[in-house]
Amino acid sequence: MNQFTFYMPTKVLFGEGQLSHLHEQEFPGKKALIVTSNGQSTKKFGYLERVERELEQAGVSHVLFDQIRPNPTTTNVMVGAKMAKDNGCDFVVALGGGSVMDCSKCIALMVTNPGDIWDYSLSKAGGKKAAEFDAIPIVAITTSAGTGSEVDIASVITNEEAKEKTGIFFPSMFPTLSIVDAYLMVSVPAKLTAYQGMDAFFHASESVINKNEHPMGEMFALKAIELIAANLPLAYKDGNNEEARANMALANTLAAYYMLCTSAHTMEHVMGSSHDELVHGAGLIMIAHEYYDFFAERKAAEEPMIKMAKAMGVTNPISGKDFIKALDELIAVLDCTDLKMSDNGITEEELQSFPQKVHEVLGGDITADPVLLSDDDYLEIFKKSFK
Protein backbone atom coordinates (compact mmCIF):
# COMPACT_ATOMS: atom_id res chain seq x y z
CA MET A 1 0.00 0.00 0.00
CA ASN A 2 1.29 3.46 -0.85
CA GLN A 3 2.14 5.85 1.95
CA PHE A 4 0.42 9.21 1.88
CA THR A 5 -0.67 12.07 4.11
CA PHE A 6 -4.20 13.44 4.06
CA TYR A 7 -4.70 16.75 5.86
CA MET A 8 -7.96 18.66 5.45
CA PRO A 9 -8.43 21.27 8.21
CA THR A 10 -11.23 23.13 6.44
CA LYS A 11 -14.75 22.86 7.83
CA VAL A 12 -17.14 22.66 4.87
CA LEU A 13 -20.83 23.56 4.94
CA PHE A 14 -22.14 21.92 1.79
CA GLY A 15 -25.57 22.25 0.20
CA GLU A 16 -28.12 24.70 -1.10
CA GLY A 17 -29.05 27.27 1.51
CA GLN A 18 -25.91 26.86 3.63
CA LEU A 19 -25.01 30.54 3.30
CA SER A 20 -27.94 31.28 5.59
CA HIS A 21 -26.14 29.37 8.34
CA LEU A 22 -22.97 31.45 8.20
CA HIS A 23 -24.00 33.58 11.19
CA GLU A 24 -24.29 30.45 13.33
CA GLN A 25 -20.60 29.58 12.92
CA GLU A 26 -17.72 30.34 15.24
CA PHE A 27 -15.79 33.06 13.42
CA PRO A 28 -11.99 33.23 13.54
CA GLY A 29 -11.95 36.99 14.20
CA LYS A 30 -13.90 40.13 14.98
CA LYS A 31 -13.43 42.17 11.79
CA ALA A 32 -13.48 40.79 8.25
CA LEU A 33 -12.06 42.04 4.98
CA ILE A 34 -14.71 40.89 2.49
CA VAL A 35 -12.97 40.25 -0.83
CA THR A 36 -14.92 40.15 -4.11
CA SER A 37 -14.18 40.61 -7.81
CA ASN A 38 -14.21 43.87 -9.73
CA GLY A 39 -17.33 42.65 -11.53
CA GLN A 40 -20.92 43.16 -10.46
CA SER A 41 -22.34 39.65 -10.05
CA THR A 42 -22.01 39.34 -6.25
CA LYS A 43 -23.79 42.67 -5.86
CA LYS A 44 -26.30 42.21 -8.67
CA PHE A 45 -27.51 38.85 -7.41
CA GLY A 46 -27.54 39.88 -3.75
CA TYR A 47 -24.77 37.56 -2.57
CA LEU A 48 -22.69 40.35 -1.05
CA GLU A 49 -25.67 41.79 0.79
CA ARG A 50 -26.47 38.36 2.21
CA VAL A 51 -22.90 37.85 3.44
CA GLU A 52 -22.84 41.30 5.03
CA ARG A 53 -26.13 40.55 6.76
CA GLU A 54 -24.83 37.20 8.05
CA LEU A 55 -21.72 38.85 9.48
CA GLU A 56 -23.72 41.62 11.11
CA GLN A 57 -26.09 39.08 12.62
CA ALA A 58 -23.06 37.40 14.16
CA GLY A 59 -21.72 40.70 15.49
CA VAL A 60 -18.75 40.75 13.10
CA SER A 61 -17.74 44.09 11.56
CA HIS A 62 -16.41 44.26 8.02
CA VAL A 63 -14.95 46.34 5.18
CA LEU A 64 -15.16 45.61 1.45
CA PHE A 65 -12.33 45.11 -1.04
CA ASP A 66 -13.93 44.64 -4.47
CA GLN A 67 -11.01 44.94 -6.88
CA ILE A 68 -10.03 41.36 -7.76
CA ARG A 69 -9.33 40.79 -11.45
CA PRO A 70 -10.20 37.57 -13.34
CA ASN A 71 -6.49 36.67 -13.18
CA PRO A 72 -5.42 38.29 -9.89
CA THR A 73 -2.09 40.08 -9.79
CA THR A 74 0.60 40.89 -7.27
CA THR A 75 -0.80 44.43 -7.16
CA ASN A 76 -4.25 43.05 -6.30
CA VAL A 77 -2.71 41.16 -3.40
CA MET A 78 -0.68 43.99 -1.97
CA VAL A 79 -3.45 46.60 -2.21
CA GLY A 80 -5.84 44.21 -0.50
CA ALA A 81 -3.34 43.38 2.26
CA LYS A 82 -2.76 47.07 2.92
CA MET A 83 -6.49 47.67 3.19
CA ALA A 84 -6.84 44.80 5.65
CA LYS A 85 -3.99 46.10 7.82
CA ASP A 86 -5.13 49.73 7.65
CA ASN A 87 -8.60 48.71 8.82
CA GLY A 88 -7.53 46.28 11.52
CA CYS A 89 -9.06 43.23 9.85
CA ASP A 90 -8.16 39.97 11.56
CA PHE A 91 -9.63 37.56 9.01
CA VAL A 92 -10.66 37.47 5.36
CA VAL A 93 -13.96 36.46 3.80
CA ALA A 94 -13.53 35.46 0.15
CA LEU A 95 -16.79 35.73 -1.78
CA GLY A 96 -16.45 34.65 -5.38
CA GLY A 97 -14.83 32.18 -7.74
CA GLY A 98 -11.32 30.84 -7.89
CA SER A 99 -9.64 34.17 -8.62
CA VAL A 100 -11.19 35.78 -5.55
CA MET A 101 -10.37 32.86 -3.29
CA ASP A 102 -6.81 32.60 -4.60
CA CYS A 103 -6.14 36.30 -4.15
CA SER A 104 -7.75 36.27 -0.70
CA LYS A 105 -5.35 33.58 0.49
CA CYS A 106 -2.37 35.67 -0.57
CA ILE A 107 -3.88 38.80 0.97
CA ALA A 108 -4.25 36.88 4.23
CA LEU A 109 -0.61 35.80 4.00
CA MET A 110 0.66 39.32 3.35
CA VAL A 111 -1.25 40.84 6.27
CA THR A 112 1.25 39.13 8.56
CA ASN A 113 4.40 38.83 6.44
CA PRO A 114 6.84 41.49 5.20
CA GLY A 115 7.76 42.44 1.65
CA ASP A 116 5.90 41.61 -1.56
CA ILE A 117 3.88 38.49 -2.32
CA TRP A 118 6.36 37.56 -5.08
CA ASP A 119 9.05 37.20 -2.43
CA TYR A 120 7.23 33.96 -1.56
CA SER A 121 6.85 32.63 -5.12
CA LEU A 122 8.90 29.65 -6.24
CA SER A 123 8.84 30.72 -9.91
CA LYS A 124 11.95 31.84 -11.79
CA ALA A 125 11.52 35.50 -10.79
CA GLY A 126 10.20 34.67 -7.32
CA GLY A 127 12.04 35.25 -4.07
CA LYS A 128 11.51 31.64 -2.97
CA LYS A 129 11.21 32.68 0.68
CA ALA A 130 9.39 30.71 3.33
CA ALA A 131 6.62 32.63 5.05
CA GLU A 132 7.73 33.46 8.58
CA PHE A 133 4.21 34.00 9.89
CA ASP A 134 0.90 32.23 9.34
CA ALA A 135 -1.75 33.90 7.22
CA ILE A 136 -4.71 35.40 9.04
CA PRO A 137 -7.75 33.06 8.87
CA ILE A 138 -9.78 32.73 5.68
CA VAL A 139 -13.48 32.02 5.22
CA ALA A 140 -14.22 30.97 1.62
CA ILE A 141 -17.66 31.27 0.05
CA THR A 142 -17.43 29.92 -3.47
CA THR A 143 -19.73 31.13 -6.24
CA SER A 144 -18.37 28.78 -8.90
CA ALA A 145 -17.62 25.09 -9.43
CA GLY A 146 -14.15 24.90 -10.92
CA THR A 147 -11.03 25.60 -8.93
CA GLY A 148 -11.68 23.82 -5.64
CA SER A 149 -9.86 26.70 -3.99
CA GLU A 150 -12.32 26.64 -1.10
CA VAL A 151 -10.65 23.52 0.34
CA ASP A 152 -6.98 23.72 -0.64
CA ILE A 153 -3.90 25.82 0.15
CA ALA A 154 -3.09 26.81 -3.41
CA SER A 155 -3.41 30.20 -5.02
CA VAL A 156 -2.54 31.25 -8.58
CA ILE A 157 -1.24 34.79 -8.99
CA THR A 158 0.11 36.70 -12.00
CA ASN A 159 3.16 38.93 -11.91
CA GLU A 160 2.57 41.21 -14.87
CA GLU A 161 6.09 42.66 -14.81
CA ALA A 162 7.80 39.26 -14.81
CA LYS A 163 5.12 37.77 -17.08
CA GLU A 164 4.73 34.81 -14.76
CA LYS A 165 1.55 33.12 -13.58
CA THR A 166 2.34 30.73 -10.79
CA GLY A 167 1.17 28.96 -7.67
CA ILE A 168 1.85 30.19 -4.14
CA PHE A 169 0.95 27.92 -1.24
CA PHE A 170 1.59 27.58 2.47
CA PRO A 171 -0.28 25.36 4.97
CA SER A 172 -1.76 28.37 6.78
CA MET A 173 -3.59 29.29 3.55
CA PHE A 174 -6.13 26.51 4.02
CA PRO A 175 -9.50 28.18 4.59
CA THR A 176 -10.78 27.75 8.13
CA LEU A 177 -14.38 27.57 6.97
CA SER A 178 -15.89 27.12 3.52
CA ILE A 179 -19.43 27.37 2.26
CA VAL A 180 -20.30 25.45 -0.90
CA ASP A 181 -23.85 26.51 -1.68
CA ALA A 182 -24.95 25.64 -5.22
CA TYR A 183 -27.62 28.35 -5.12
CA LEU A 184 -24.79 30.88 -5.48
CA MET A 185 -23.73 29.25 -8.76
CA VAL A 186 -26.94 29.44 -10.79
CA SER A 187 -26.00 32.90 -12.07
CA VAL A 188 -22.74 31.73 -13.68
CA PRO A 189 -23.02 32.15 -17.49
CA ALA A 190 -23.01 29.03 -19.66
CA LYS A 191 -19.52 29.46 -21.12
CA LEU A 192 -17.94 30.06 -17.72
CA THR A 193 -19.87 27.09 -16.36
CA ALA A 194 -18.20 24.98 -19.04
CA TYR A 195 -14.70 26.41 -18.49
CA GLN A 196 -14.89 26.14 -14.71
CA GLY A 197 -16.39 22.67 -14.80
CA MET A 198 -13.64 21.40 -17.09
CA ASP A 199 -11.02 22.92 -14.80
CA ALA A 200 -12.41 20.71 -12.04
CA PHE A 201 -12.45 17.76 -14.47
CA PHE A 202 -8.77 18.26 -15.27
CA HIS A 203 -7.88 18.54 -11.58
CA ALA A 204 -9.29 15.05 -11.28
CA SER A 205 -8.00 13.57 -14.55
CA GLU A 206 -4.47 14.86 -13.98
CA SER A 207 -4.59 13.34 -10.50
CA VAL A 208 -5.61 9.94 -11.87
CA ILE A 209 -2.80 9.78 -14.46
CA ASN A 210 -0.28 11.23 -12.01
CA LYS A 211 2.36 8.59 -11.31
CA ASN A 212 2.15 9.45 -7.60
CA GLU A 213 -1.59 8.76 -7.40
CA HIS A 214 -2.81 6.45 -4.64
CA PRO A 215 -6.18 4.97 -3.58
CA MET A 216 -7.21 7.95 -1.44
CA GLY A 217 -6.69 10.48 -4.21
CA GLU A 218 -8.10 8.22 -6.89
CA MET A 219 -11.28 7.75 -4.89
CA PHE A 220 -12.02 11.49 -4.87
CA ALA A 221 -10.88 12.02 -8.47
CA LEU A 222 -12.88 9.23 -10.10
CA LYS A 223 -16.06 10.26 -8.31
CA ALA A 224 -15.50 13.84 -9.44
CA ILE A 225 -15.03 12.69 -13.05
CA GLU A 226 -18.23 10.64 -12.85
CA LEU A 227 -20.23 13.60 -11.52
CA ILE A 228 -18.81 16.08 -14.02
CA ALA A 229 -19.33 13.87 -17.07
CA ALA A 230 -22.97 13.35 -16.08
CA ASN A 231 -23.82 16.83 -14.84
CA LEU A 232 -21.70 19.47 -16.56
CA PRO A 233 -23.59 19.21 -19.87
CA LEU A 234 -26.86 19.63 -17.95
CA ALA A 235 -25.62 22.67 -15.99
CA TYR A 236 -24.22 24.15 -19.20
CA LYS A 237 -27.52 23.81 -21.05
CA ASP A 238 -29.69 24.94 -18.11
CA GLY A 239 -28.00 26.95 -15.41
CA ASN A 240 -31.11 26.71 -13.25
CA ASN A 241 -30.89 22.92 -13.04
CA GLU A 242 -30.44 22.73 -9.27
CA GLU A 243 -29.49 19.06 -9.14
CA ALA A 244 -26.83 19.45 -11.83
CA ARG A 245 -25.44 22.55 -10.12
CA ALA A 246 -25.29 20.74 -6.77
CA ASN A 247 -23.53 17.75 -8.29
CA MET A 248 -21.02 20.04 -10.01
CA ALA A 249 -20.38 21.83 -6.72
CA LEU A 250 -19.73 18.47 -5.07
CA ALA A 251 -17.46 17.32 -7.90
CA ASN A 252 -15.46 20.52 -7.71
CA THR A 253 -14.84 20.14 -3.99
CA LEU A 254 -14.04 16.43 -4.22
CA ALA A 255 -11.52 17.06 -7.02
CA ALA A 256 -9.67 19.48 -4.75
CA TYR A 257 -9.57 17.23 -1.69
CA TYR A 258 -6.52 15.48 -3.11
CA MET A 259 -5.33 17.40 -6.15
CA LEU A 260 -2.21 16.04 -7.85
CA CYS A 261 -1.90 18.11 -11.01
CA THR A 262 0.58 17.20 -13.73
CA SER A 263 2.34 19.26 -16.39
CA ALA A 264 -0.96 20.19 -18.11
CA HIS A 265 -1.64 22.84 -15.49
CA THR A 266 1.90 24.15 -15.83
CA MET A 267 1.50 24.35 -19.60
CA GLU A 268 -1.67 26.41 -19.19
CA HIS A 269 0.04 28.71 -16.70
CA VAL A 270 2.66 29.37 -19.37
CA MET A 271 -0.10 30.32 -21.80
CA GLY A 272 -1.77 32.57 -19.25
CA SER A 273 1.41 34.21 -17.97
CA SER A 274 1.58 36.63 -20.88
CA HIS A 275 -2.11 36.51 -21.85
CA ASP A 276 -3.97 37.22 -18.64
CA GLU A 277 -7.36 37.48 -20.33
CA LEU A 278 -7.19 33.77 -21.13
CA VAL A 279 -9.63 31.94 -18.87
CA HIS A 280 -7.75 29.14 -17.12
CA GLY A 281 -10.31 26.44 -17.85
CA ALA A 282 -10.48 27.46 -21.52
CA GLY A 283 -6.71 27.21 -21.81
CA LEU A 284 -6.77 23.71 -20.35
CA ILE A 285 -9.46 22.68 -22.84
CA MET A 286 -7.36 24.00 -25.74
CA ILE A 287 -4.51 21.59 -25.03
CA ALA A 288 -6.54 18.71 -23.57
CA HIS A 289 -6.92 16.43 -26.60
CA GLU A 290 -3.28 16.57 -27.65
CA TYR A 291 -2.00 16.36 -24.09
CA TYR A 292 -3.91 13.24 -23.09
CA ASP A 293 -3.58 11.67 -26.54
CA PHE A 294 0.20 11.99 -26.22
CA PHE A 295 0.04 9.42 -23.41
CA ALA A 296 -2.70 7.34 -25.03
CA GLU A 297 -0.65 6.96 -28.22
CA ARG A 298 2.25 5.65 -26.17
CA LYS A 299 0.03 3.47 -23.96
CA ALA A 300 1.65 5.21 -21.03
CA ALA A 301 -1.47 5.50 -18.86
CA GLU A 302 -3.75 2.70 -20.03
CA GLU A 303 -5.09 1.55 -16.66
CA PRO A 304 -5.88 5.03 -15.29
CA MET A 305 -7.42 6.12 -18.59
CA ILE A 306 -9.61 3.03 -18.71
CA LYS A 307 -10.77 3.81 -15.15
CA MET A 308 -11.62 7.38 -16.20
CA ALA A 309 -13.48 6.18 -19.28
CA LYS A 310 -15.58 3.90 -17.06
CA ALA A 311 -16.30 6.80 -14.72
CA MET A 312 -17.49 8.80 -17.74
CA GLY A 313 -19.99 6.09 -18.62
CA VAL A 314 -18.10 4.25 -21.36
CA THR A 315 -19.17 0.60 -21.53
CA ASN A 316 -16.27 -1.87 -21.48
CA PRO A 317 -13.42 0.48 -22.39
CA ILE A 318 -10.28 -1.35 -23.46
CA SER A 319 -7.67 1.35 -23.98
CA GLY A 320 -6.70 4.95 -23.31
CA LYS A 321 -8.22 5.86 -26.66
CA ASP A 322 -11.67 5.19 -25.19
CA PHE A 323 -11.00 7.93 -22.66
CA ILE A 324 -9.81 10.30 -25.40
CA LYS A 325 -13.04 9.70 -27.33
CA ALA A 326 -15.17 10.35 -24.23
CA LEU A 327 -13.17 13.49 -23.43
CA ASP A 328 -13.58 14.82 -26.97
CA GLU A 329 -17.33 14.15 -26.83
CA LEU A 330 -17.68 15.98 -23.51
CA ILE A 331 -15.79 18.98 -24.86
CA ALA A 332 -17.99 18.94 -27.98
CA VAL A 333 -21.22 18.88 -25.95
CA LEU A 334 -19.96 22.01 -24.19
CA ASP A 335 -19.36 23.72 -27.57
CA CYS A 336 -15.67 24.08 -26.74
CA THR A 337 -14.09 22.08 -29.57
CA ASP A 338 -13.21 25.17 -31.56
CA LEU A 339 -11.59 27.23 -28.81
CA LYS A 340 -8.53 28.94 -30.28
CA MET A 341 -5.28 30.12 -28.74
CA SER A 342 -5.11 32.76 -31.46
CA ASP A 343 -8.38 34.29 -30.28
CA ASN A 344 -6.61 35.01 -26.99
CA GLY A 345 -3.59 36.69 -28.55
CA ILE A 346 -1.25 33.69 -28.60
CA THR A 347 0.77 33.48 -31.81
CA GLU A 348 2.23 30.38 -33.43
CA GLU A 349 5.70 31.93 -33.28
CA GLU A 350 5.32 32.46 -29.54
CA LEU A 351 4.96 28.73 -28.97
CA GLN A 352 8.70 28.30 -29.46
CA SER A 353 9.34 30.04 -26.13
CA PHE A 354 6.77 28.04 -24.17
CA PRO A 355 8.76 24.85 -23.36
CA GLN A 356 11.46 26.76 -21.51
CA LYS A 357 8.81 28.61 -19.52
CA VAL A 358 7.35 25.30 -18.38
CA HIS A 359 10.43 25.04 -16.16
CA GLU A 360 9.99 28.58 -14.83
CA VAL A 361 6.40 28.71 -13.59
CA LEU A 362 4.44 26.52 -11.21
CA GLY A 363 1.23 24.72 -12.00
CA GLY A 364 1.42 20.98 -11.63
CA ASP A 365 4.27 18.57 -10.99
CA ILE A 366 6.06 18.18 -14.34
CA THR A 367 7.99 15.20 -12.94
CA ALA A 368 4.78 13.26 -12.21
CA ASP A 369 3.51 12.67 -15.75
CA PRO A 370 3.04 9.04 -16.87
CA VAL A 371 6.22 9.55 -18.91
CA LEU A 372 8.56 12.49 -18.53
CA LEU A 373 7.99 15.07 -21.25
CA SER A 374 10.92 16.68 -23.03
CA ASP A 375 10.90 20.25 -24.29
CA ASP A 376 10.32 18.86 -27.80
CA ASP A 377 7.28 17.00 -26.45
CA TYR A 378 5.86 20.16 -24.88
CA LEU A 379 6.37 22.04 -28.13
CA GLU A 380 4.70 19.27 -30.13
CA ILE A 381 1.63 19.36 -27.88
CA PHE A 382 1.43 23.16 -28.04
CA LYS A 383 1.81 23.15 -31.83
CA LYS A 384 -0.77 20.43 -32.41
CA SER A 385 -3.18 22.27 -30.11
CA PHE A 386 -2.72 25.64 -31.81
CA LYS A 387 -5.63 27.08 -33.77
Secondary structure, 3 states (H helix, E strand, C coil): CCCCCCCCCCEEEECCCHHHHHHHCCCCCCEEEEEEECCCHHHHCCHHHHHHHHHHHCCCEEEEEEEECCCCEHHHHHHHHHHHHHCCCCEEEEEECHHHHHHHHHHHHHHHCCCCHHHHCCCCCCCCCCCCCCCCCEEEEECCCCCCHHHCCEEEEEECCCCEEEEEECHHHCCCEEEECHHHHCCCCHHHHHHHHHHHHHHHHHHHHCCCCCHHHHHHHHHHHHHHHHHHHHHHHCCCCHHHHHHHHHHHHHHHHCCCCCHHHHHHHHHHHCCCCCCHHHHHHHHHHHHHHHHHHCCCCHHHHHHHHHHCCCCCCCCHHHHHHHHHHHHHHCCCCCCCCHHHCCCCHHHHHHHHHHCCCCCCCCCCCCCCCCHHHHHHHHHHHCC
